[in-house]
């Protein structure tokens, strides 16, 4: 077996949130044996490793090919979300630092009386979102609707569209569009 079996097993167990004792109990291996395997002091036979992995559960093939470490940032504090909006329209982009983003996910805030501009917007892709607070008027082609908290939208962005907050309070929504925009 590979020298990486022990550390890989420890990382997978931690990823799944299973204690060493719990995994030992599930698979019928002694706690001390499992500890020695994870420390790379003992190399398990294929059948022993399969028995351990069945208790997680994961196949032997997936165990050796699974990415156990994420090299991209996963979690973001609010101060790590750049504002790519303008004026009183705030777009906080999640994952702006990811090189090969496939989508743009944003937390949007429209101050009272603000909008995306006089001109309708159109671009290739799809967009979806949900209103968290306040109300927003959304125009998609000839369709106009005012959405409130808990209401959502999904449309083809080739259709000209516009967002306006006609209310007296800010509107917050979350949205996602494809393909990812480079801001």
Buried (B, 14 or more C-beta within 10 A) or exposed (E): BEEEBBBBBBBBBEEEEBEBEBBBBBBEBEBEBBBBBBEBEBBBEEEBBBBBBEBBEBEEEEBEEEEBEEEEEEEBEEEEBEBBBEEBBBBBBBBBEEEEBEBBBBBBBBBEEBBBEEEEEEEEBBBBBBBBEBBBBBBBEEEEEBBEEEBEBEBEBEBBBBBBBBBEEBBBBBBBBBBBBEE
